[in-house]
């Protein structure tokens, strides 16, 4: 287990020291009629960093919590290093959190979970942090909510 991959109370925790990036809008290529993903190179780099942490791959319903740690701007601190009145905890500027989520969920497909359609529950936040990075907590819904699933659950499954 890598020092950046932890297990806390049933959660798999992965911290990726990579500045949060947003999903770019798909573009139509100049030559031909192909869609071009402008975030493909960044996703590949991010995916390689996540793979290097050797996380657990989940193959069932997944619950995810993602914390985007945005680099703190210089105006949050004085020259002596003290916090200014402009100091904030939550990041309320661009990039939008939905585009950050799209990028991260797509890049983690096949590494943390087989496909992002497995994600049943999700929460996220965008905060300022001195170092920056992305913290991903994920766990299997089946393991965590096994006490809440009815004993005759298979009877009611879609056929």
Phi and psi restraints in degrees (value plus and minus 20) as a CYANA .aco file:
   2 UNK   PHI     -98.3   -58.3
   2 UNK   PSI     136.8   176.8
   3 UNK   PHI     -89.5   -49.5
   3 UNK   PSI     -35.9     4.1
   4 UNK   PHI    -113.2   -73.2
   4 UNK   PSI     -23.2    16.8
   5 UNK   PHI    -132.5   -92.5
   5 UNK   PSI      97.9   137.9
   6 UNK   PHI    -143.3  -103.3
   6 UNK   PSI     148.6   188.6
   7 UNK   PHI    -150.3  -110.3
   7 UNK   PSI      95.1   135.1
   8 UNK   PHI    -144.5  -104.5
   8 UNK   PSI      96.4   136.4
   9 UNK   PHI      29.1    69.1
   9 UNK   PSI      24.5    64.5
  10 UNK   PHI      67.6   107.6
  10 UNK   PSI     -28.0    12.0
  11 UNK   PHI    -110.4   -70.4
  11 UNK   PSI     119.2   159.2
  12 UNK   PHI    -107.9   -67.9
  12 UNK   PSI     106.9   146.9
  13 UNK   PHI    -139.3   -99.3
  13 UNK   PSI     104.7   144.7
  14 UNK   PHI    -144.7  -104.7
  14 UNK   PSI     105.2   145.2
  15 UNK   PHI    -130.8   -90.8
  15 UNK   PSI      99.0   139.0
  16 UNK   PHI    -127.6   -87.6
  16 UNK   PSI      95.2   135.2
  17 UNK   PHI     -97.7   -57.7
  17 UNK   PSI      49.3    89.3
  18 UNK   PHI    -157.1  -117.1
  18 UNK   PSI     111.1   151.1
  19 UNK   PHI     -82.9   -42.9
  19 UNK   PSI     114.0   154.0
  20 UNK   PHI     -78.2   -38.2
  20 UNK   PSI     112.7   152.7
  21 UNK   PHI    -140.3  -100.3
  21 UNK   PSI     130.1   170.1
  22 UNK   PHI    -119.0   -79.0
  22 UNK   PSI     136.5   176.5
  23 UNK   PHI     -90.8   -50.8
  23 UNK   PSI     104.6   144.6
  24 UNK   PHI     -97.3   -57.3
  24 UNK   PSI     137.0   177.0
  25 UNK   PHI     -92.7   -52.7
  25 UNK   PSI     115.9   155.9
  26 UNK   PHI     -80.9   -40.9
  26 UNK   PSI     120.2   160.2
  27 UNK   PHI    -138.4   -98.4
  27 UNK   PSI     132.5   172.5
  28 UNK   PHI    -108.0   -68.0
  28 UNK   PSI     107.0   147.0
  29 UNK   PHI     -84.6   -44.6
  29 UNK   PSI     127.9   167.9
  30 UNK   PHI     -84.3   -44.3
  30 UNK   PSI     -63.1   -23.1
  31 UNK   PHI    -123.2   -83.2
  31 UNK   PSI      96.4   136.4
  32 UNK   PHI      71.8   111.8
  32 UNK   PSI    -199.3  -159.3
  33 UNK   PHI    -137.2   -97.2
  33 UNK   PSI      40.6    80.6
  34 UNK   PHI    -132.1   -92.1
  34 UNK   PSI     127.0   167.0
  35 UNK   PHI    -105.9   -65.9
  35 UNK   PSI     119.4   159.4
  36 UNK   PHI    -136.5   -96.5
  36 UNK   PSI     111.3   151.3
  37 UNK   PHI    -117.1   -77.1
  37 UNK   PSI      88.2   128.2
  38 UNK   PHI     -88.6   -48.6
  38 UNK   PSI     -33.7     6.3
  39 UNK   PHI    -116.3   -76.3
  39 UNK   PSI     -15.8    24.2
  40 UNK   PHI     -79.3   -39.3
  40 UNK   PSI     -62.9   -22.9
  41 UNK   PHI     -86.4   -46.4
  41 UNK   PSI     -63.1   -23.1
  42 UNK   PHI     -84.8   -44.8
  42 UNK   PSI     -59.2   -19.2
  43 UNK   PHI     -82.2   -42.2
  43 UNK   PSI     -59.5   -19.5
  44 UNK   PHI     -84.3   -44.3
  44 UNK   PSI     -63.4   -23.4
  45 UNK   PHI     -83.7   -43.7
  45 UNK   PSI     -67.1   -27.1
  46 UNK   PHI     -81.1   -41.1
  46 UNK   PSI     -63.8   -23.8
  47 UNK   PHI     -80.7   -40.7
  47 UNK   PSI     -60.5   -20.5
  48 UNK   PHI     -84.8   -44.8
  48 UNK   PSI     -58.3   -18.3
  49 UNK   PHI     -85.3   -45.3
  49 UNK   PSI     -60.5   -20.5
  50 UNK   PHI     -87.8   -47.8
  50 UNK   PSI     -63.0   -23.0
  51 UNK   PHI     -79.9   -39.9
  51 UNK   PSI     -57.0   -17.0
  52 UNK   PHI     -83.1   -43.1
  52 UNK   PSI     -42.2    -2.2
  53 UNK   PHI    -101.4   -61.4
  53 UNK   PSI     -27.9    12.1
  54 UNK   PHI      32.2    72.2
  54 UNK   PSI      38.7    78.7
  55 UNK   PHI     -99.0   -59.0
  55 UNK   PSI     149.4   189.4
  56 UNK   PHI     -98.9   -58.9
  56 UNK   PSI     114.5   154.5
  57 UNK   PHI    -111.9   -71.9
  57 UNK   PSI     103.5   143.5
  58 UNK   PHI    -117.4   -77.4
  58 UNK   PSI     119.9   159.9
  59 UNK   PHI    -136.3   -96.3
  59 UNK   PSI      -3.6    36.4
  60 UNK   PHI    -157.5  -117.5
  60 UNK   PSI    -187.0  -147.0
  61 UNK   PHI     -75.2   -35.2
  61 UNK   PSI     118.7   158.7
  62 UNK   PHI    -146.2  -106.2
  62 UNK   PSI     121.3   161.3
  63 UNK   PHI    -129.6   -89.6
  63 UNK   PSI     111.8   151.8
  64 UNK   PHI    -149.7  -109.7
  64 UNK   PSI     119.6   159.6
  65 UNK   PHI    -150.1  -110.1
  65 UNK   PSI     103.4   143.4
  66 UNK   PHI    -142.5  -102.5
  66 UNK   PSI     109.6   149.6
  67 UNK   PHI    -133.7   -93.7
  67 UNK   PSI      96.9   136.9
  68 UNK   PHI    -112.4   -72.4
  68 UNK   PSI      96.8   136.8
  69 UNK   PHI    -122.2   -82.2
  69 UNK   PSI      80.2   120.2
  70 UNK   PHI    -102.5   -62.5
  70 UNK   PSI     122.3   162.3
  71 UNK   PHI     -80.2   -40.2
  71 UNK   PSI     116.4   156.4
  72 UNK   PHI     -96.2   -56.2
  72 UNK   PSI     112.0   152.0
  73 UNK   PHI     -91.4   -51.4
  73 UNK   PSI     137.4   177.4
  74 UNK   PHI     -83.2   -43.2
  74 UNK   PSI     -51.4   -11.4
  75 UNK   PHI     -91.3   -51.3
  75 UNK   PSI     -23.5    16.5
  76 UNK   PHI     -98.5   -58.5
  76 UNK   PSI     -32.2     7.8
  77 UNK   PHI    -150.7  -110.7
  77 UNK   PSI     129.3   169.3
  78 UNK   PHI    -101.3   -61.3
  78 UNK   PSI     158.0   198.0
  79 UNK   PHI     -84.4   -44.4
  79 UNK   PSI     -47.0    -7.0
  80 UNK   PHI    -104.9   -64.9
  80 UNK   PSI     -26.2    13.8
  81 UNK   PHI      78.5   118.5
  81 UNK   PSI     -20.6    19.4
  82 UNK   PHI     -99.0   -59.0
  82 UNK   PSI     135.5   175.5
  83 UNK   PHI     -92.6   -52.6
  83 UNK   PSI     120.0   160.0
  84 UNK   PHI    -113.3   -73.3
  84 UNK   PSI     157.5   197.5
  85 UNK   PHI     -89.0   -49.0
  85 UNK   PSI     -40.0     0.0
  86 UNK   PHI     -98.8   -58.8
  86 UNK   PSI     -27.1    12.9
  87 UNK   PHI     -81.5   -41.5
  87 UNK   PSI     114.0   154.0
  88 UNK   PHI    -154.4  -114.4
  88 UNK   PSI     136.2   176.2
  89 UNK   PHI    -112.5   -72.5
  89 UNK   PSI     -71.9   -31.9
  90 UNK   PHI    -107.3   -67.3
  90 UNK   PSI     120.0   160.0
  91 UNK   PHI    -110.2   -70.2
  91 UNK   PSI      95.8   135.8
  92 UNK   PHI    -133.2   -93.2
  92 UNK   PSI      -5.4    34.6
  93 UNK   PHI    -126.8   -86.8
  93 UNK   PSI    -197.2  -157.2
  94 UNK   PHI     -90.1   -50.1
  94 UNK   PSI     133.6   173.6
  95 UNK   PHI     -98.7   -58.7
  95 UNK   PSI     135.3   175.3
  96 UNK   PHI     -87.8   -47.8
  96 UNK   PSI     127.2   167.2
  97 UNK   PHI     -87.3   -47.3
  97 UNK   PSI     -50.9   -10.9
  98 UNK   PHI     -87.3   -47.3
  98 UNK   PSI     -56.1   -16.1
  99 UNK   PHI     -92.8   -52.8
  99 UNK   PSI     -53.7   -13.7
 100 UNK   PHI     -83.5   -43.5
 100 UNK   PSI     -61.7   -21.7
 101 UNK   PHI     -84.2   -44.2
 101 UNK   PSI     -64.2   -24.2
 102 UNK   PHI     -77.8   -37.8
 102 UNK   PSI     -66.3   -26.3
 103 UNK   PHI     -80.3   -40.3
 103 UNK   PSI     -70.0   -30.0
 104 UNK   PHI     -86.8   -46.8
 104 UNK   PSI     -65.0   -25.0
 105 UNK   PHI     -84.4   -44.4
 105 UNK   PSI     -61.4   -21.4
 106 UNK   PHI     -86.0   -46.0
 106 UNK   PSI     -60.7   -20.7
 107 UNK   PHI     -89.7   -49.7
 107 UNK   PSI     -47.0    -7.0
 108 UNK   PHI    -109.9   -69.9
 108 UNK   PSI     -23.2    16.8
 109 UNK   PHI     -83.4   -43.4
 109 UNK   PSI     109.0   149.0
 110 UNK   PHI      65.6   105.6
 110 UNK   PSI     -22.9    17.1
 111 UNK   PHI    -136.4   -96.4
 111 UNK   PSI     -73.6   -33.6
 112 UNK   PHI    -116.1   -76.1
 112 UNK   PSI     -55.0   -15.0
 113 UNK   PHI    -162.0  -122.0
 113 UNK   PSI     136.1   176.1
 114 UNK   PHI     -85.0   -45.0
 114 UNK   PSI     -64.0   -24.0
 115 UNK   PHI    -169.8  -129.8
 115 UNK   PSI     129.6   169.6
 116 UNK   PHI     -91.7   -51.7
 116 UNK   PSI     -27.0    13.0
 117 UNK   PHI     -91.8   -51.8
 117 UNK   PSI     -33.9     6.1
 118 UNK   PHI     -93.5   -53.5
 118 UNK   PSI     -36.4     3.6
 119 UNK   PHI     -94.4   -54.4
 119 UNK   PSI      97.6   137.6
 120 UNK   PHI    -121.7   -81.7
 120 UNK   PSI     -47.3    -7.3
 121 UNK   PHI    -161.9  -121.9
 121 UNK   PSI     117.1   157.1
 122 UNK   PHI    -170.4  -130.4
 122 UNK   PSI     122.4   162.4
 123 UNK   PHI    -160.4  -120.4
 123 UNK   PSI     131.9   171.9
 124 UNK   PHI    -174.2  -134.2
 124 UNK   PSI     140.7   180.7
 125 UNK   PHI    -169.3  -129.3
 125 UNK   PSI     136.4   176.4
 126 UNK   PHI    -143.3  -103.3
 126 UNK   PSI      92.3   132.3
 127 UNK   PHI    -146.9  -106.9
 127 UNK   PSI     144.2   184.2
 128 UNK   PHI    -105.3   -65.3
 128 UNK   PSI     125.9   165.9
 129 UNK   PHI    -171.8  -131.8
 129 UNK   PSI     127.0   167.0
 130 UNK   PHI     -87.1   -47.1
 130 UNK   PSI     -52.8   -12.8
 131 UNK   PHI    -116.5   -76.5
 131 UNK   PSI     -51.5   -11.5
 132 UNK   PHI      60.7   100.7
 132 UNK   PSI     144.3   184.3
 133 UNK   PHI     115.8   155.8
 133 UNK   PSI    -197.4  -157.4
 134 UNK   PHI    -150.5  -110.5
 134 UNK   PSI     107.1   147.1
 135 UNK   PHI    -129.2   -89.2
 135 UNK   PSI     104.4   144.4
 136 UNK   PHI    -137.1   -97.1
 136 UNK   PSI     102.3   142.3
 137 UNK   PHI    -132.4   -92.4
 137 UNK   PSI     109.6   149.6
 138 UNK   PHI    -166.7  -126.7
 138 UNK   PSI     129.9   169.9
 139 UNK   PHI    -174.6  -134.6
 139 UNK   PSI     142.0   182.0
 140 UNK   PHI     -96.3   -56.3
 140 UNK   PSI     111.4   151.4
 141 UNK   PHI     -85.8   -45.8
 141 UNK   PSI     -58.6   -18.6
 142 UNK   PHI     -82.1   -42.1
 142 UNK   PSI     -59.2   -19.2
 143 UNK   PHI     -91.2   -51.2
 143 UNK   PSI     -60.8   -20.8
 144 UNK   PHI     -97.9   -57.9
 144 UNK   PSI     -58.9   -18.9
 145 UNK   PHI    -123.3   -83.3
 145 UNK   PSI       3.8    43.8
 146 UNK   PHI     -82.5   -42.5
 146 UNK   PSI     -47.3    -7.3
 147 UNK   PHI     -94.7   -54.7
 147 UNK   PSI     -39.6     0.4
 148 UNK   PHI    -114.3   -74.3
 148 UNK   PSI     -32.3     7.7
 149 UNK   PHI    -101.4   -61.4
 149 UNK   PSI     107.0   147.0
 150 UNK   PHI     -80.6   -40.6
 150 UNK   PSI     129.9   169.9
 151 UNK   PHI     -85.0   -45.0
 151 UNK   PSI     -50.6   -10.6
 152 UNK   PHI    -118.8   -78.8
 152 UNK   PSI      13.9    53.9
 153 UNK   PHI     -78.0   -38.0
 153 UNK   PSI     -61.2   -21.2
 154 UNK   PHI     -81.3   -41.3
 154 UNK   PSI     -47.3    -7.3
 155 UNK   PHI     -84.6   -44.6
 155 UNK   PSI     -50.7   -10.7
 156 UNK   PHI    -120.0   -80.0
 156 UNK   PSI     -19.7    20.3
 157 UNK   PHI     -82.6   -42.6
 157 UNK   PSI     128.6   168.6
 158 UNK   PHI     -83.3   -43.3
 158 UNK   PSI     118.4   158.4
